[in-house]
Amino acid sequence: MREKDINLLAKEIVTKCSVLNKKLTVAESCTGGMIASYITSVSGSSNIFDRGFVTYSNEAKIDLLNVKKETLKNHGAVSFETAIEMVEGAINNSIASVAISITGVAGPAGGTKVNPVGSVYIAVIVDNKKEVQKYSFKNRGRKFIRLASVFEALNLLGKKLDVS
């Protein structure tokens, strides 16, 4: 996985969304806006990209994406449940029909036994069909974990757009 691979995936996403006439929104935590940055670096992305939410704190997840306090308390910010609520919140607070959310532990600190550094949850919605995947990038460094997370998020969305 190299940055040029991410750029190619971003271009594919923009092309697929354009052909399918779909708007995209993203909700990012550990990637801090990187998905939005890669998408908007593609010429023509203004036709498909609606908005991006960078919700690094729990308060931002609650305020901007309507993630439930109970979800964060019971499951934590890095969880299947939070990723789902983030992607649903992105859809509900935008004009998009396609969304990505990502939450994880990029490190080098912050890991737990349940979610060690490198644990990332990625959720996508395409036309109300949801999928969440957990990834474990091990502790290969913050930059690698963030780039790998963006790559896998775009890859997962690309596969979902192929079957929509």
C-alpha positions in Angstrom: 0.0 0.0 0.0 1.5 3.3 -1.2 0.1 6.8 -1.4 -0.2 6.4 -5.2 -2.5 3.4 -4.6 -4.7 5.5 -2.4 -4.8 8.2 -5.1 -5.9 5.6 -7.6 -8.6 4.4 -5.3 -9.8 7.9 -4.7 -10.0 8.5 -8.4 -12.0 5.3 -8.9 -14.4 6.3 -6.1 -15.0 9.7 -7.7 -15.5 8.1 -11.1 -17.9 5.5 -9.7 -19.9 8.0 -7.7 -20.1 10.3 -10.8 -21.3 7.5 -13.1 -23.9 6.3 -10.5 -24.9 9.9 -9.7 -24.2 9.5 -6.0 -23.1 12.0 -3.4 -20.4 11.0 -0.8 -19.9 12.0 2.8 -17.3 10.9 5.3 -17.0 10.8 9.1 -13.4 10.5 10.3 -11.8 10.1 13.7 -8.3 8.6 13.7 -7.6 9.7 10.1 -8.4 13.3 10.9 -9.8 14.3 7.4 -7.4 12.2 5.3 -10.2 10.5 3.4 -11.8 13.8 2.5 -8.4 15.2 1.5 -7.7 12.3 -0.9 -11.2 12.4 -2.4 -11.1 16.2 -2.9 -7.6 16.1 -4.5 -9.3 14.4 -7.5 -10.5 16.7 -10.3 -14.3 16.5 -10.5 -14.8 15.5 -6.9 -16.9 18.6 -6.3 -19.6 16.9 -8.3 -19.8 14.0 -5.8 -18.4 15.1 -2.4 -21.0 16.6 -0.1 -19.1 17.1 3.2 -16.7 15.6 5.7 -17.0 15.4 9.4 -13.8 15.2 11.5 -15.0 14.0 14.8 -11.8 13.3 16.8 -13.4 13.8 20.2 -16.4 11.9 21.7 -18.1 15.3 22.0 -17.8 15.9 18.3 -19.1 12.4 17.6 -22.2 13.2 19.8 -22.7 16.8 18.5 -22.1 16.3 14.8 -23.0 12.7 14.1 -25.6 11.9 16.8 -23.5 9.1 18.3 -25.3 8.1 21.5 -23.5 8.8 24.8 -24.5 5.3 25.9 -22.8 3.8 22.9 -19.6 5.5 23.7 -19.9 4.6 27.4 -20.8 0.9 26.8 -18.7 0.2 23.7 -16.1 2.9 23.5 -15.2 5.3 20.6 -13.3 2.5 18.9 -16.0 -0.1 18.2 -18.3 -1.7 15.7 -21.3 0.2 17.3 -19.6 3.6 17.1 -18.5 3.1 13.5 -22.1 2.3 12.6 -23.6 5.3 14.4 -20.9 7.5 12.8 -21.7 6.4 9.3 -25.5 6.7 9.9 -24.9 10.2 11.4 -23.0 11.3 8.4 -25.8 10.1 6.0 -28.5 11.7 8.2 -26.6 15.0 8.4 -25.9 15.3 4.7 -27.4 15.0 1.3 -25.3 11.9 0.5 -26.5 8.3 -0.2 -22.9 7.0 0.2 -20.8 7.3 3.3 -17.7 6.1 5.0 -16.9 6.3 8.7 -13.6 5.4 10.4 -12.6 5.1 14.0 -9.5 3.5 15.5 -6.3 3.7 17.5 -3.5 5.1 15.4 -1.0 5.2 18.3 1.6 5.1 19.4 -0.4 5.4 22.7 -4.0 4.8 23.5 -4.4 1.1 22.8 -6.2 -1.3 25.1 -6.4 -5.1 25.4 -9.7 -5.0 23.4 -8.4 -2.5 20.9 -4.6 -2.4 20.7 -2.8 0.2 18.6 -3.7 -0.5 15.0 -7.3 -1.5 15.6 -9.6 0.3 13.2 -13.3 0.0 12.4 -14.5 1.1 9.0 -18.2 1.4 8.1 -19.8 2.1 4.8 -23.3 2.8 3.6 -24.4 2.6 0.0 -28.1 3.1 -0.6 -29.0 2.1 3.0 -26.9 -1.1 2.8 -24.4 -1.1 5.7 -21.2 -2.9 6.3 -18.6 -2.7 9.1 -15.2 -4.3 9.1 -12.6 -4.4 11.8 -8.9 -4.1 10.7 -5.8 -4.8 12.7 -2.8 -3.0 11.4 -0.6 -4.0 14.4 1.7 -1.3 15.6 3.5 -0.4 12.5 3.6 3.3 13.2 1.0 6.1 13.2 1.6 7.1 9.6 1.2 3.6 8.3 -1.9 2.9 10.3 -3.6 6.1 9.1 -2.7 5.5 5.4 -3.7 1.8 5.6 -7.0 2.9 7.1 -7.7 5.3 4.3 -6.7 2.7 1.7 -9.0 0.0 3.2 -11.9 2.5 3.6 -11.8 3.5 0.0 -11.3 -0.2 -1.1 -14.3 -1.3 0.9 -16.5 1.5 -0.5 -15.3 0.7 -4.0 -16.4 -2.9 -3.7 -19.8 -1.8 -2.4 -20.3 0.6 -5.2 -19.6 -2.2 -7.7 -22.6 -4.2 -6.5 -25.0 -1.4 -5.9 
